[in-house]
Amino acid sequence: MEDLKNIGNDFFKSQKFEEAIEKYVEALATIDEGDDSDKQKSILHSNISATYCKLENYGKALEHAAISTKLNNDWYKAWYRLSFVLYKLGKCEQAEKSIEKTIELCKENNINEPYI
């Protein structure tokens, strides 16, 4: 899973967004159910969401951002991703609630300057 995710990240950095999505989806398919499987899935769905944002496909980005928050409700980055997509879709009230959740999680986890 990790190798496929890293390949996807390399594609993302090279602005090969379709290829990045393919690798992230492949990585999702390799995750065995276990203790941290939801966390791994959340990261990959967040990556897919970010990639769809680059393609300006905010409908698909929203779908994956929402899945990411459901799989790892305590991860600030998933909530940030969701807030960004909601904002891009003009859903400002929902975006504001999501960014408030992001800030709350950052405070709870003593994250002063989150890498997003």
C-alpha positions in Angstrom: 0.0 0.0 0.0 2.7 2.4 1.0 4.6 2.0 -2.2 1.5 2.6 -4.4 0.7 5.7 -2.3 4.2 7.0 -2.7 4.0 6.5 -6.5 0.7 8.3 -6.5 2.4 11.2 -4.5 5.2 11.3 -7.1 2.6 11.5 -9.9 0.8 14.3 -8.0 4.0 16.3 -7.6 4.6 15.9 -11.3 1.1 17.1 -12.0 0.1 13.8 -13.5 -3.2 13.8 -11.7 -5.1 11.0 -13.4 -2.2 8.7 -12.8 -2.0 9.8 -9.2 -5.7 8.9 -8.7 -5.2 5.5 -10.3 -2.3 4.7 -7.9 -4.3 5.9 -4.8 -7.2 3.7 -5.8 -4.9 0.8 -6.4 -3.5 1.4 -2.9 -7.0 1.4 -1.4 -7.6 -2.0 -2.8 -4.5 -3.5 -1.1 -5.4 -2.4 2.4 -6.1 -5.3 4.7 -8.7 -4.8 7.4 -7.0 -4.2 10.7 -6.2 -1.8 13.5 -5.2 1.1 11.3 -7.0 0.3 8.1 -9.5 3.2 8.5 -6.6 5.6 9.0 -4.8 4.4 5.9 -8.0 4.6 3.9 -8.7 8.1 5.2 -5.2 9.3 4.1 -5.7 7.8 0.6 -9.2 9.3 0.3 -7.8 12.7 1.3 -5.1 12.4 -1.3 -7.7 11.5 -3.9 -9.8 14.5 -2.9 -6.7 16.8 -3.2 -6.0 15.4 -6.6 -9.6 15.9 -7.8 -9.3 19.5 -6.5 -6.3 20.0 -8.9 -8.5 18.8 -11.7 -11.2 21.2 -10.5 -13.6 18.2 -10.1 -15.0 19.4 -6.8 -18.0 17.0 -6.8 -15.6 14.0 -6.8 -13.3 15.8 -4.4 -16.2 16.3 -2.0 -17.1 12.6 -2.1 -13.6 11.5 -1.1 -13.2 14.3 1.5 -16.4 13.3 3.2 -15.2 9.6 3.2 -11.9 10.7 4.7 -13.6 12.5 7.6 -15.9 9.5 8.3 -13.0 7.1 8.4 -10.8 9.3 10.6 -13.0 11.8 12.4 -10.2 13.1 14.6 -7.7 14.0 11.7 -7.5 17.7 11.2 -6.2 17.3 7.6 -9.4 15.5 6.5 -11.5 18.3 7.9 -9.4 20.9 6.2 -9.7 19.1 2.9 -13.5 19.0 3.3 -13.7 22.7 4.2 -11.6 23.6 1.1 -13.9 21.6 -1.2 -17.1 23.0 0.4 -15.8 26.5 -0.1 -15.0 25.8 -3.7 -18.5 24.6 -4.2 -19.9 27.8 -2.7 -21.2 26.0 0.4 -19.7 28.6 2.8 -21.7 27.8 5.9 -20.7 24.1 5.7 -17.1 25.1 4.9 -17.1 27.4 8.0 -18.2 24.5 10.2 -15.6 22.2 8.8 -12.8 24.7 9.2 -13.9 25.3 12.8 -13.6 21.5 13.3 -10.1 21.7 11.8 -9.1 24.4 14.2 -10.6 22.6 17.1 -8.6 19.4 16.3 -5.4 21.4 15.8 -5.8 22.9 19.3 -6.6 19.5 20.8 -3.5 18.0 19.3 -1.3 21.0 19.9 -0.7 21.6 16.2 0.3 25.3 15.9 1.1 25.4 12.2 -0.6 22.5 10.5 1.0 21.1 7.3 -2.0 21.0 5.0 
